[in-house]
């Protein structure tokens, strides 16, 4: 009986680890294909703050955001 419970606990732990790794890799691929923000959104956001961003500034912001993804 103790052996059966131990096997169930080990199986649950292994399943959680595999599930976590699978979900993490899926989300990384999804965010790489569909980034949550793009250059047009950055341009609109900066324009709404009252300044016209240059293409260089937009690229800098995108590079900073991609660094943390």
C-alpha positions, 0 to 999 in steps of 0.5 A: 500500500505504501509503495502504491502511494509513493508511485502515485506521488512520483507520477504526479511530480513527473507529470507536473514537471513535464506539463510545466516544461511543455507549457513554457515552451508553447508560450515562448513559441506563441509569443515569438510568433505573436508578440504582445506589442509591435512597432505600430503600437509603440509609435501610437503610444509615443505619439499619444504622449505628445512626441513624434518618435523616429524610427531609431527610437522605435527600434530601440524600444523594440530591442529593449522589449525583445531583450526581456522576452 
